[in-house]
Amino acid sequence: MKNTWRFTSKELQYVREVIDSGFGSGTSGNMNNRFEQAFAKKVGARYAITFNSGTSTLHAALFALGVHAGDEVIVPPLTVISNVDVIFAQNAVPVFADIAPDTFNIDPEDVRRKMTNKTKCIMPVSLYGLSADLDPIMDIAREYSIGVINDAAEAHGAVYKGRPIGNIADITSYSTENSKHIATGDGGIVVTDKEDYAIAMRKFGSLGYAAMKSGDGRIRINKDIFQDPNYKRHDSLGLNYRMPEVAAALGLAQTERMEQFIELRVGIAELYREAIAGCDYLVPQATIAGCLNTYWTFVVKYERQDISWQNFRRKYVEFGGDGIYAAWALSYEETLIANGHYKKHCPMIYGELEYPRGICPVAEAVQPKLMQFVTNYGSLDEARPMAVALRKTIEFFK
C-alpha cells in the first residue's frame, strides 16, 4: 500500500465494514455518524456534520446563519476562492477586510471598520494552521448580533489562547481534502454547539429531509415510515452535499490518529524554522501567544529585493527541495471578480458592485511575498532533506 504513513489497516477495516454492511449512503449507513461523533469529541464541539467538501460546509454554514440575498459577509481576501464562491451562491455580498501583516490572518480592527447595517456574518479564515484572532471578532459579532463562521479548513487541532478552536465561533468548518491533516480524498466536516444550526446544516446538505436530526443523518431506518405513500420527505431547501460512507470510513480512521498527524506537521515546521535561523529576509508566520499552529504548511514572508521570489525557488529545487508554493491571488484579484464575471450571477445585486485595488493594502503587499513549504510528509526523515535544501539555498544567496 502506498502512503502507509497516512493509511493503515484501520482504514481498510472501516471501508470493509461499509462494503460488508451493504454499501449504503449516509442516509442509511452508520459510518458518517461514527466519524461525526469521533471528530466532534476530538475538537471539543457538541455536533459535527459531514459533507462532500470544505466548500459545501461553508455554504451550509451561511444558510444556517440566515445569510441571503443582499446580506454582507466580511471575509479576508487571502484565502481560497471557495469563501467567495459560497457567498455569491447565496446572492450575498463579500466585503473584504484586510489581514494582519505578521499572522496573515484577518485583522479584527479592519473587520470593525467594514461593518455596516447589512453585515450578516463574519467569516475569518484560520490560515495555514494558525487560528484567526477570534476573541475580538466574537466581541464584534456579539455587539452587532451576527454570526461567525471560522473557516478552519487548514487548522485541524489548532488552539487559540489555550482553547481548542472547535467551539469558539458559532460554526467551525474543516476540509478533509487530501492535503489536510485528516484526509478523505475530498470532503469536509462542520461543527457547532448550537442544535438549531446543526439541524439546518444537516438538512441543507441532504436535500432538506424533514427527518434529519442534529446528531443523525439517517432517514431510511424505519421503512414503514419512509415507504408510506403519504410520507412527506422535504420541509426545507437543501442540496446533495453528503459525504460517501467510504470517505467517512477514512475520516474515522484518520481522526483516531489526529494527534499523530498534528505532531508530525509541527515537527516538520520546526525543521524549516531551524533552517531559516539567522536569515532576516525569511520571516515566518507569527503565532499569537497561547496558540498552537498545526502547520498545514510552513509559511514565510520573503523580504529580499535583489533576488527574485522565482529565482530563490528555482535554486531551492536545484538543491533538492520539493518546490515552494505561492499564496493564492487575492480573491478580488482573481479573474472571476477582476473581470466582473460575478455580476452575471445576480445583476440586480452585483451590477454596481466593484472591488478596486487598494481596498486591502496589507494583503496586497504581503501576498506576492509568501512562500509555502510542504509539511505533508510521512516522517521527519522524509522532510529533513527539504530543510537541508532550504538552508543550502539561504547560504548560496549570502
Helices and strands as residue ranges (DSSP letters): H 9-20, H 31-43, E 47-51, H 54-64, E 72-75, H 82-89, E 93-96, H 108-114, E 119-122, G 127-129, H 134-144, E 147-151, E 159-160, E 163-164, G 165-167, E 171-175, E 188-192, H 195-204, H 223-226, H 245-255, H 258-275, E 282-284, E 297-302, H 309-318, E 325-326, G 331-333, H 335-338, G 341-345, H 347-350, H 361-366, G 367-369, E 370-374, H 380-396
